[in-house]
Amino acid sequence: MSEHERFDLHVHTRFSPDGRIRIASVVEQLGVAGLKGFALTDHNTVAGHPHLKEIAARYPRYTFLPAVEVSTREGHLLLYGVSESPPIHRPLAETLEWAEARRAVPVLSHPFRWAHGVGRHLAETARVAGIEAMNGHNGEVANAKAELVAARRRISETGGSDAHELNDIGTAFTEFPEGTTGVEEVLECLRRGQCRAAGRSLPAPQRLRLALMTLARRAGRGFRPI
């Protein structure tokens, strides 16, 4: 694709237990990051979705994708186009059935991350529309493994910053064909594999800093799992 539209398909806000960003702040950052829109993927909740409807009316030039990152028994899963919170800590296969019944588009989150990734076997076999091949909080090796599996399976390769802080927005993103706009068009491109991952991985020193910050946040919430 020589021309494309960029969307950050993995953004967490204050509605996630480890998020701090206001949704309005994400919108303000879109133009700076060269994005056409973003997906709200808070952990296990759609509590922020009513705010997406509000900002969509105010900013019609952008697309705001309702989504969720759900914790399954085997690891994290991104669901796009959802309108209700999914059951959590259930087997991945069961969660995928739940998603299929609601026509949500399932994409494996950072499958090769040591924490919260589903691992190689499920990356190779799970019935999903895509794999997150460029996660802004992953290192190069984990992202490269995900990209290879997605390419081999010929399914969508998505990118997202995994932002928990405002300056993360747009560090990784998904490119769609020029003119892609609106939630339904984005979802259909994901189903058809008409997109590709782009952006940058996180260097080792920054991953160490992120790991320390994550540990501090987990301690702050009593080490309750997400």
C-alpha positions in Angstrom: 0.0 0.0 0.0 1.7 3.2 -1.1 -1.0 5.4 0.5 -2.5 4.6 3.9 -4.4 5.8 7.0 -2.8 5.3 10.4 -4.7 4.0 13.4 -3.3 3.2 16.9 -5.1 0.0 17.7 -4.0 -0.5 21.3 -4.6 2.4 23.7 -5.3 2.3 27.5 -6.9 5.1 29.4 -7.8 5.8 33.0 -10.6 3.2 32.8 -7.8 0.5 32.9 -6.4 -0.3 36.3 -2.9 0.5 35.1 -3.9 3.5 32.9 -3.8 7.2 33.5 -4.6 8.9 30.2 -7.8 10.9 29.7 -9.6 10.0 26.5 -9.8 13.7 25.6 -6.0 13.8 25.8 -5.7 10.9 23.4 -7.7 12.9 20.8 -5.5 15.9 21.2 -2.5 13.8 20.4 -3.8 12.2 17.2 -2.9 15.1 14.9 0.6 15.3 16.5 1.1 11.6 15.9 -0.3 11.6 12.3 -3.1 9.3 13.2 -6.6 9.0 11.7 -8.0 7.5 14.8 -7.5 5.0 17.6 -9.0 1.9 19.4 -9.9 2.2 23.0 -8.7 -1.1 24.4 -9.0 -0.8 28.2 -8.5 -3.9 30.2 -11.6 -6.0 30.6 -14.0 -3.1 30.5 -16.0 -0.9 28.1 -16.7 1.8 30.7 -15.0 4.4 28.5 -17.1 3.7 25.4 -19.8 6.3 26.1 -17.0 8.9 26.0 -16.1 7.7 22.5 -19.6 8.5 21.3 -19.3 12.0 22.7 -15.9 12.8 21.1 -17.0 11.2 17.8 -19.7 13.8 17.5 -17.1 16.6 18.2 -14.3 15.3 16.0 -15.9 13.8 12.8 -12.6 13.7 11.0 -11.3 11.0 13.2 -12.5 7.4 13.8 -12.8 6.0 17.3 -13.0 2.2 17.5 -14.7 0.6 20.5 -12.6 -2.3 21.7 -11.4 -4.1 24.8 -8.3 -6.1 25.8 -9.6 -9.1 27.6 -7.7 -11.3 30.0 -8.2 -14.9 29.0 -6.8 -17.9 30.8 -3.9 -18.2 28.4 -3.1 -14.6 27.7 -4.5 -11.3 26.5 -6.8 -10.9 23.5 -7.9 -7.7 21.7 -11.5 -7.6 20.6 -12.6 -4.8 18.2 -16.2 -3.7 17.6 -17.5 -4.8 21.0 -20.3 -3.1 23.0 -20.2 -5.0 26.2 -17.5 -6.3 28.6 -16.5 -9.9 28.0 -16.2 -12.5 30.6 -12.6 -12.6 32.0 -10.1 -15.4 32.8 -12.0 -17.8 30.7 -10.3 -20.2 28.2 -9.2 -18.4 25.0 -11.4 -20.7 22.8 -14.4 -19.9 24.9 -13.7 -16.2 24.7 -13.4 -16.5 20.9 -16.8 -18.1 20.8 -18.2 -15.2 22.8 -16.6 -12.7 20.4 -17.9 -14.6 17.3 -21.5 -14.5 18.6 -21.2 -10.7 18.8 -19.3 -10.2 15.4 -16.3 -8.8 17.3 -13.0 -9.0 15.5 -10.4 -10.9 17.6 -6.7 -10.2 17.4 -4.0 -11.7 19.7 -2.2 -9.2 21.8 1.6 -9.3 21.9 1.5 -13.2 21.7 5.2 -13.6 22.4 5.5 -11.4 25.4 6.6 -13.5 28.5 3.8 -12.0 30.5 0.2 -12.0 29.2 1.1 -13.5 25.8 -0.6 -16.7 24.6 2.6 -18.2 23.2 3.6 -19.8 19.9 1.2 -22.7 19.8 -1.9 -20.6 20.2 -0.4 -17.9 17.9 -0.2 -20.6 15.3 -3.6 -22.2 15.8 -6.1 -19.8 17.4 -9.1 -18.9 15.2 -8.4 -15.1 15.2 -8.6 -12.5 12.5 -5.2 -11.1 13.2 -2.1 -10.9 15.4 -0.5 -7.8 16.9 2.8 -7.8 15.0 4.0 -4.4 16.3 3.5 -3.6 19.9 5.1 -0.4 21.1 6.0 -1.9 24.5 7.6 -5.1 23.0 11.2 -5.7 22.0 12.2 -6.4 18.4 12.4 -10.1 18.8 8.9 -10.6 20.3 7.5 -8.4 17.5 9.4 -10.1 14.8 8.1 -13.5 15.9 4.5 -12.3 15.9 5.0 -10.8 12.4 6.3 -14.0 11.0 3.4 -16.0 12.3 0.8 -13.6 11.0 2.5 -13.6 7.6 2.7 -17.3 7.5 -1.0 -17.6 8.5 -2.0 -14.8 6.0 -4.1 -13.0 8.6 -4.1 -9.4 9.6 -0.9 -7.9 11.1 -1.8 -5.1 13.4 0.2 -2.5 15.3 -0.6 -0.5 18.5 1.4 1.5 21.0 -0.1 -0.3 24.0 -0.1 3.2 25.4 -0.5 3.8 29.1 1.1 7.2 29.0 0.3 10.0 26.6 3.8 10.1 24.9 3.3 6.5 23.9 0.5 7.3 21.5 1.4 6.5 17.9 4.7 4.8 18.6 3.3 1.7 16.9 0.2 1.7 14.6 -1.7 0.0 11.9 -1.8 1.2 8.3 -5.1 0.8 6.3 -5.8 1.7 2.7 -6.1 5.4 1.9 -9.6 6.6 2.5 -10.5 4.0 5.2 -12.8 5.8 7.6 -15.5 4.8 10.1 -15.7 1.9 12.5 -17.3 -0.5 10.0 -14.7 0.1 7.3 -11.9 -0.5 9.8 -13.4 -3.7 11.1 -13.9 -5.0 7.6 -10.3 -4.3 6.7 -9.2 -6.2 9.8 -11.4 -9.2 8.8 -10.0 -9.2 5.3 -6.4 -8.7 6.2 -6.2 -5.3 4.4 -3.8 -3.7 6.9 -0.2 -3.9 8.1 1.7 -3.2 11.2 4.2 -0.3 11.5 6.1 1.8 14.0 8.9 0.9 16.3 9.7 -1.6 19.1 10.9 -0.6 22.5 14.7 -0.6 23.1 16.0 -2.6 26.1 16.7 0.4 28.4 13.2 1.7 28.0 11.8 -1.8 28.5 13.6 -2.0 31.8 12.2 1.4 32.9 8.7 0.2 31.8 9.1 -3.1 33.8 10.0 -1.1 36.9 7.0 1.2 36.4 4.7 -1.8 35.9 6.0 -3.4 39.1 5.3 -0.2 41.0 1.8 0.0 39.6 1.1 -3.7 40.5 2.3 -3.1 44.0 0.0 -0.1 44.2 -3.1 -2.2 43.4 -2.0 -5.0 45.8 -0.6 -7.2 43.0 -4.0 -8.0 41.7 -3.8 -9.4 38.2 -5.2 -7.7 35.2 
